[in-house]
């Protein structure tokens, strides 16, 4: 007992001699001894300048509501953080949300810790030692040609009918359709350009429209041929909007002048309203229930099944590269497989089928 006491006193004395009080950090200064929760919040300010508005506000939601509170309760610092701590967080979140949601939070944490490694705050990224859950595979539903024609018929006189039809015909994203402006349509050359988007996200707790002169990726910015039927409808819509603007006078909303899809008073249709209206339209007309985004999948599916080359389909719908198109639609490309089969039959003389003798 006495020996243990002496050893403990000696160890305590050595600790006192070697103790270095933690260096006070200036406001905003990062360090490995700061709580990981505090680091995540500080990192948000760093990420804001080079992150898309919608993505950034997703990060804010994840960090403030879920990531920071959980790790703050754990009381762990940035320097102490290990893969096992993060893995425990994933398991905790999986009890509340889907694997896809946890993967989005994983991407958030990974990016934040990648910055910490770059700043020499930690030697490696702990997320590299975790196994985030797999995405929940969603099996998209498609409309075939007959169902799309039925949809077109049901939307002929609907106030959002032209938007629904163009999304299905061109495989546009919802934000691309809502972002379509009159100055992007060339009625003389019969083309229009997808280059502006309107999306919706929560900013400071409020659902806010985000208007951007950028598409989802470089390939998303694309010029499309203007089909004669759509040209006629668009020209009629433009004339009607100009008349509405005159009739409404000061009541007409000047904020969204120039957008194609606005209501009678010039208010831009909100993305959430478009999706909910689409669901109500399907129910009213006894059409198979699909997501609004599945109109885009329906377009791509119809093109692939019609024998259009995958790379052409990729360009049409604005995928970042043909790999994305192959991931979703290669299994539908049966006609393309008939071409090499025919070439092989032409190149090789296949022997007539003869059954072998029983003893051979």
C-alpha positions as CSV (number, residue, x, y, z in Angstrom):
1,X,0.0,0.0,0.0
2,X,2.8,2.4,1.1
3,X,4.7,1.7,-2.1
4,X,1.7,2.3,-4.3
5,X,1.1,5.6,-2.5
6,X,4.7,6.7,-3.1
7,X,4.5,5.7,-6.7
8,X,1.2,7.6,-7.2
9,X,2.7,10.7,-5.5
10,X,5.8,10.5,-7.7
11,X,3.6,10.2,-10.9
12,X,1.5,13.1,-9.8
13,X,4.6,15.2,-9.2
14,X,5.9,14.4,-12.6
15,X,2.5,15.3,-14.2
16,X,2.6,18.6,-12.4
17,X,6.1,19.4,-13.6
18,X,5.3,18.4,-17.2
19,X,1.8,20.0,-17.3
20,X,1.4,22.6,-20.0
21,X,-1.8,24.6,-19.7
22,X,-3.9,24.5,-22.9
23,X,-3.2,27.4,-25.2
24,X,-6.0,29.8,-25.4
25,X,-7.4,29.9,-28.9
26,X,-8.4,33.1,-30.6
27,X,-12.1,33.3,-31.7
28,X,-12.5,31.2,-34.8
29,X,-9.2,29.5,-34.4
30,X,-9.3,25.7,-34.9
31,X,-7.4,23.1,-32.9
32,X,-7.4,19.3,-32.3
33,X,-8.4,19.9,-28.6
34,X,-11.7,21.6,-29.5
35,X,-14.9,19.6,-29.2
36,X,-15.7,17.9,-32.5
37,X,-19.2,19.3,-32.2
38,X,-17.7,22.8,-32.2
39,X,-15.4,22.0,-35.1
40,X,-18.4,20.9,-37.2
41,X,-20.2,24.2,-36.5
42,X,-17.0,26.2,-37.3
43,X,-16.5,24.2,-40.5
44,X,-19.9,25.3,-41.8
45,X,-18.6,28.9,-42.1
46,X,-15.6,27.6,-44.1
47,X,-17.8,25.5,-46.4
48,X,-20.3,28.2,-47.1
49,X,-18.3,30.1,-49.7
50,X,-17.7,27.1,-52.0
51,X,-20.8,25.1,-51.6
52,X,-24.1,25.3,-53.5
53,X,-26.9,27.0,-51.5
54,X,-29.1,24.0,-51.4
55,X,-26.3,21.7,-50.4
56,X,-25.0,24.1,-47.8
57,X,-28.4,24.4,-46.1
58,X,-28.6,20.6,-46.0
59,X,-25.3,20.6,-44.2
60,X,-26.6,23.2,-41.7
61,X,-29.7,21.1,-41.0
62,X,-27.6,18.0,-40.4
63,X,-25.0,19.6,-38.2
64,X,-27.2,21.7,-36.0
65,X,-30.0,19.2,-35.5
66,X,-28.2,15.9,-35.4
67,X,-24.4,15.7,-35.6
68,X,-23.3,18.4,-33.2
69,X,-25.8,17.6,-30.4
70,X,-24.9,13.9,-30.4
71,X,-21.2,14.4,-30.4
72,X,-21.4,17.2,-27.9
73,X,-23.1,14.9,-25.5
74,X,-20.3,12.4,-26.1
75,X,-17.8,15.2,-25.1
76,X,-15.2,14.1,-27.6
77,X,-12.6,16.4,-29.1
78,X,-11.5,16.6,-32.7
79,X,-8.2,15.0,-31.9
80,X,-9.8,12.1,-30.0
81,X,-12.3,11.3,-32.7
82,X,-12.1,7.7,-34.0
83,X,-13.9,5.7,-36.6
84,X,-15.8,3.8,-33.9
85,X,-17.3,6.9,-32.6
86,X,-18.6,7.9,-36.0
87,X,-19.8,4.3,-36.6
88,X,-21.8,4.5,-33.4
89,X,-23.4,7.7,-34.6
90,X,-24.5,6.0,-37.8
91,X,-26.1,3.1,-35.9
92,X,-27.9,5.6,-33.7
93,X,-29.2,7.5,-36.7
94,X,-30.3,4.3,-38.6
95,X,-32.9,3.8,-35.8
96,X,-34.5,7.1,-36.9
97,X,-33.9,7.6,-40.7
98,X,-33.1,5.6,-43.9
99,X,-29.7,4.5,-45.0
100,X,-29.7,7.1,-47.7
101,X,-30.2,9.9,-45.2
102,X,-27.3,8.6,-43.1
103,X,-25.1,8.5,-46.1
104,X,-25.8,12.2,-46.7
105,X,-24.7,12.9,-43.1
106,X,-21.7,10.7,-43.7
107,X,-20.7,12.8,-46.7
108,X,-21.1,15.9,-44.6
109,X,-18.8,14.5,-41.8
110,X,-16.3,13.2,-44.3
111,X,-15.9,16.5,-46.1
112,X,-15.5,18.4,-42.8
113,X,-12.8,16.0,-41.6
114,X,-11.1,16.0,-45.0
115,X,-10.6,19.8,-44.3
116,X,-9.2,19.0,-40.9
117,X,-6.6,16.7,-42.4
118,X,-5.7,19.3,-45.0
119,X,-5.2,21.9,-42.1
120,X,-3.0,19.4,-40.2
121,X,-5.4,19.3,-37.3
122,X,-5.6,15.5,-37.5
123,X,-3.3,12.9,-39.2
124,X,-6.0,11.0,-41.1
125,X,-9.8,11.1,-41.8
126,X,-11.6,8.8,-39.3
127,X,-14.5,8.3,-41.7
128,X,-12.1,6.2,-43.8
129,X,-12.4,3.6,-41.0
130,X,-16.2,3.4,-41.1
131,X,-18.8,1.6,-43.1
132,X,-21.6,3.9,-43.9
133,X,-24.9,2.2,-44.7
134,X,-25.8,1.4,-48.3
135,X,-28.3,3.6,-50.1
136,X,-31.9,2.4,-50.1
137,X,-32.4,1.3,-53.7
138,X,-35.5,2.9,-55.1
139,X,-37.0,1.1,-58.0
140,X,-38.3,3.8,-60.2
141,X,-41.7,3.4,-61.9
142,X,-42.0,4.3,-65.5
143,X,-44.9,5.3,-67.8
144,X,-44.9,3.5,-71.2
145,X,-45.8,5.4,-74.4
146,X,-49.6,4.7,-74.0
147,X,-49.6,5.9,-70.4
148,X,-47.6,9.1,-71.3
149,X,-50.2,9.8,-74.1
150,X,-53.0,9.4,-71.5
151,X,-51.1,11.8,-69.2
152,X,-50.8,14.3,-72.1
153,X,-54.5,14.0,-72.8
154,X,-55.4,14.6,-69.1
155,X,-53.2,17.7,-68.9
156,X,-54.4,19.5,-72.1
157,X,-56.3,22.1,-70.2
158,X,-54.5,22.0,-66.9
159,X,-52.7,25.1,-65.7
160,X,-49.5,23.1,-65.3
161,X,-50.1,20.8,-68.3
162,X,-47.4,22.3,-70.5
163,X,-44.8,22.0,-67.7
164,X,-45.8,18.3,-67.1
165,X,-45.6,17.6,-70.8
166,X,-42.2,19.2,-71.4
167,X,-40.8,17.4,-68.4
168,X,-42.0,14.0,-69.7
169,X,-40.9,14.8,-73.3
170,X,-37.5,16.2,-72.6
171,X,-36.7,14.3,-69.4
172,X,-36.1,17.6,-67.6
173,X,-35.6,17.9,-63.8
174,X,-38.2,19.8,-61.9
175,X,-35.8,22.7,-61.1
176,X,-34.8,22.9,-64.8
177,X,-38.5,23.2,-65.9
178,X,-39.3,25.9,-63.3
179,X,-36.1,27.7,-64.2
180,X,-37.0,28.0,-67.9
181,X,-37.0,31.7,-69.0
182,X,-38.3,33.3,-72.2
183,X,-34.8,34.5,-73.1
184,X,-33.7,30.9,-73.2
185,X,-36.2,30.1,-76.0
186,X,-35.3,30.9,-79.6
187,X,-38.5,30.7,-81.6
188,X,-36.7,31.4,-84.9
189,X,-34.1,28.6,-84.6
190,X,-36.7,26.4,-82.8
191,X,-34.4,25.6,-79.9
192,X,-34.3,26.3,-76.1
193,X,-31.5,26.1,-73.6
194,X,-31.6,24.7,-70.1
195,X,-29.2,26.9,-68.1
196,X,-31.2,28.2,-65.1
197,X,-32.8,26.4,-62.2
198,X,-35.3,27.1,-59.5
199,X,-35.2,24.9,-56.4
200,X,-36.5,25.1,-52.9
201,X,-34.7,24.6,-49.6
202,X,-35.0,25.5,-45.9
203,X,-32.9,28.6,-45.0
204,X,-33.1,29.9,-41.4
205,X,-36.1,27.6,-40.8
206,X,-38.1,28.9,-43.8
207,X,-38.8,27.3,-47.1
208,X,-37.1,29.5,-49.7
209,X,-36.9,29.6,-53.5
210,X,-33.3,29.4,-54.8
211,X,-32.8,30.8,-58.3
212,X,-29.5,29.9,-59.9
213,X,-27.8,30.5,-63.3
214,X,-26.4,27.1,-63.1
215,X,-27.5,23.6,-63.8
216,X,-26.8,20.5,-61.7
217,X,-23.6,19.7,-63.6
218,X,-21.9,20.8,-66.8
219,X,-23.8,18.3,-69.0
220,X,-27.1,19.6,-67.5
221,X,-26.6,22.8,-69.5
222,X,-27.9,21.7,-72.8
223,X,-29.7,23.1,-75.9
224,X,-32.8,21.1,-77.0
225,X,-34.9,21.2,-80.2
226,X,-38.2,22.9,-79.8
227,X,-40.9,20.5,-81.0
228,X,-43.6,22.2,-83.2
229,X,-46.4,21.3,-80.7
230,X,-44.5,22.9,-77.8
231,X,-43.6,25.9,-79.9
232,X,-47.3,26.6,-80.5
233,X,-48.2,26.2,-76.9
234,X,-45.3,28.3,-75.6
235,X,-46.1,31.2,-78.0
236,X,-49.7,31.2,-76.9
237,X,-48.6,31.1,-73.2
238,X,-46.3,34.1,-73.8
239,X,-49.1,36.1,-75.3
240,X,-51.4,35.2,-72.5
241,X,-48.8,36.2,-69.9
242,X,-48.4,39.6,-71.5
243,X,-52.1,40.1,-71.4
244,X,-52.3,39.1,-67.8
245,X,-49.5,41.6,-66.9
246,X,-51.5,44.4,-68.5
247,X,-54.8,43.4,-66.8
248,X,-53.2,42.9,-63.4
249,X,-51.3,46.2,-63.4
250,X,-49.5,46.9,-60.1
251,X,-50.8,43.6,-58.7
252,X,-48.6,41.6,-61.1
253,X,-45.4,40.3,-59.4
254,X,-42.4,41.9,-61.1
255,X,-39.9,39.6,-59.3
256,X,-40.5,36.7,-61.7
257,X,-41.0,38.5,-65.0
258,X,-39.2,36.5,-67.7
259,X,-40.0,33.1,-66.3
260,X,-42.2,30.8,-68.4
261,X,-44.1,29.0,-65.6
262,X,-45.9,31.6,-63.5
263,X,-49.5,32.0,-62.5
264,X,-52.0,34.7,-63.6
265,X,-50.4,37.3,-61.2
266,X,-46.8,36.5,-62.2
267,X,-46.0,34.3,-59.1
268,X,-43.5,31.5,-59.8
269,X,-44.9,28.1,-59.1
270,X,-43.1,26.6,-56.1
271,X,-41.4,23.1,-56.6
272,X,-43.4,21.6,-53.8
273,X,-46.7,22.8,-55.3
274,X,-45.8,21.3,-58.7
275,X,-45.2,17.9,-57.1
276,X,-48.4,17.9,-55.0
277,X,-50.4,19.1,-57.9
278,X,-49.0,16.3,-60.1
279,X,-50.0,13.7,-57.5
280,X,-53.6,15.1,-57.3
281,X,-53.8,15.1,-61.2
282,X,-52.9,11.4,-61.3
283,X,-55.4,10.5,-58.7
284,X,-58.2,12.5,-60.3
285,X,-57.6,10.8,-63.7
286,X,-57.0,7.3,-62.3
287,X,-53.5,7.2,-63.7
288,X,-50.8,4.9,-62.1
289,X,-49.1,6.7,-59.2
290,X,-45.5,7.7,-59.9
291,X,-43.3,10.4,-58.5
292,X,-42.9,13.6,-60.4
293,X,-39.2,12.8,-61.0
294,X,-40.3,9.5,-62.6
295,X,-41.5,11.5,-65.6
296,X,-37.8,12.0,-66.3
297,X,-37.2,8.3,-65.9
298,X,-40.1,7.6,-68.2
299,X,-38.5,9.7,-70.9
300,X,-35.1,8.0,-70.7
301,X,-36.7,4.5,-70.5
302,X,-38.8,5.2,-73.6
303,X,-35.8,6.4,-75.5
304,X,-33.6,3.4,-74.6
305,X,-36.4,0.9,-75.4
306,X,-36.8,2.6,-78.8
307,X,-33.2,1.8,-79.7
308,X,-31.7,5.2,-79.1
309,X,-28.0,4.8,-78.2
310,X,-27.2,5.2,-74.5
311,X,-24.8,8.1,-75.1
312,X,-27.5,10.0,-77.0
313,X,-30.0,9.4,-74.2
314,X,-27.4,10.7,-71.7
315,X,-27.0,13.9,-73.7
316,X,-30.8,14.3,-74.0
317,X,-31.5,14.1,-70.2
318,X,-28.3,15.9,-69.2
319,X,-26.5,13.2,-67.2
320,X,-23.0,14.1,-65.9
321,X,-21.6,11.2,-68.0
322,X,-22.8,8.1,-69.8
323,X,-21.9,6.0,-66.8
324,X,-24.9,7.4,-64.9
325,X,-27.2,6.5,-67.8
326,X,-25.8,3.0,-68.0
327,X,-26.3,2.5,-64.2
328,X,-30.0,3.1,-64.5
329,X,-31.0,2.0,-68.1
330,X,-28.4,-0.4,-69.5
331,X,-30.6,-3.4,-68.6
332,X,-33.3,-2.0,-70.9
333,X,-31.1,-1.7,-73.9
334,X,-32.0,-5.1,-75.4
335,X,-32.2,-3.9,-79.0
336,X,-28.6,-2.7,-78.9
337,X,-27.5,-6.3,-78.1
338,X,-29.2,-7.6,-81.2
339,X,-26.7,-5.6,-83.4
340,X,-23.5,-7.5,-82.3
341,X,-25.5,-10.8,-82.3
342,X,-26.3,-10.1,-86.0
343,X,-22.7,-9.2,-86.8
344,X,-21.4,-12.4,-85.2
345,X,-23.9,-14.5,-87.2
346,X,-22.9,-12.7,-90.4
347,X,-19.1,-13.2,-89.7
348,X,-19.3,-16.8,-88.7
349,X,-21.0,-19.7,-90.4
350,X,-22.9,-21.5,-87.7
351,X,-23.1,-25.2,-88.1
352,X,-26.5,-26.9,-88.4
353,X,-27.7,-28.3,-85.1
354,X,-27.2,-32.0,-84.9
355,X,-27.7,-34.1,-81.8
356,X,-24.7,-36.2,-80.8
357,X,-25.1,-40.0,-80.8
358,X,-25.8,-41.6,-77.5
359,X,-22.4,-43.3,-77.3
360,X,-20.3,-40.2,-78.1
